[in-house]
Amino acid sequence: MKKILIVLFSLLLLVNPLNAQTKLENDIPKKKNKSIYLESGINLSLPVHIQMYRSHRLAIGFNVRAWKNISKKSELGIKIDYDYRFIKKNTRILTPESTLEERALHSNFSLFCIKPNIQFNLNSNWYWGAESGVGYALSDEDGQIGLGFVSEYSKNQQFGICSGLYLGKNFIVGSKKKVFGVSLDFTQFLAQWHAENSLGLKIKYRFIN
């Protein structure tokens, strides 16, 4: 009887550490899933809609995205984009009789966007994503006109819906495994049932791995 009690007591001592270790291992992925990640980089794009392409060309800006893993293959986050689009070279030919819309048509403008974002990881490197949110346009000619120089928009079209689709790849660089990403992005500014589209590259660096 004593031998049986000794064996049972020994088994209890072995089981408790194993349970504690299993619990600790199960907690690690949960803590990892609670992590919030951050990346930022630069934007380069060109308009692909014919009307915008006649008057404007390259846009340069920056992007910031924060996200959280919701599964092994998907991420839910929020992205902020800022782009400054330049007019086509040698197109600003105005007269004293030029209207505000005509002057804005031949002026640079800024576009701010904030968009909820979902991203799907195809494997350890390739990914694609979709996003949609609110956009705010600001013309260098007059802050109140926004993108009102586009004939389909109202004269004070500052706000619209900003959306995007993208496909990208991550690159791991150096012994410290720094993560850089490059994506091809198709974006649009939608208002009054009319969309102005652009196509470009986004180069990103992940600050929190």
Secondary structure, 3 states (H helix, E strand, C coil): CHHHHHHHHHHHHHHHHHHHHHHHHHHHHHHHHCCEEEEEEEEEEEECCHHHHHHEEEEEEEEEEEEEECCCCEEEEEEEEEEEEEECCCCCCCCCCCCHHHHHHCCCEEEEEEEEEEEEECCCCEEEEEEEEEEEEEECCCCCCECCCCCCCCCCECEEEEEEEEEEEEEEECCCCEEEEEEEEEEEEEECCEEEEEEEEEEEEECCC
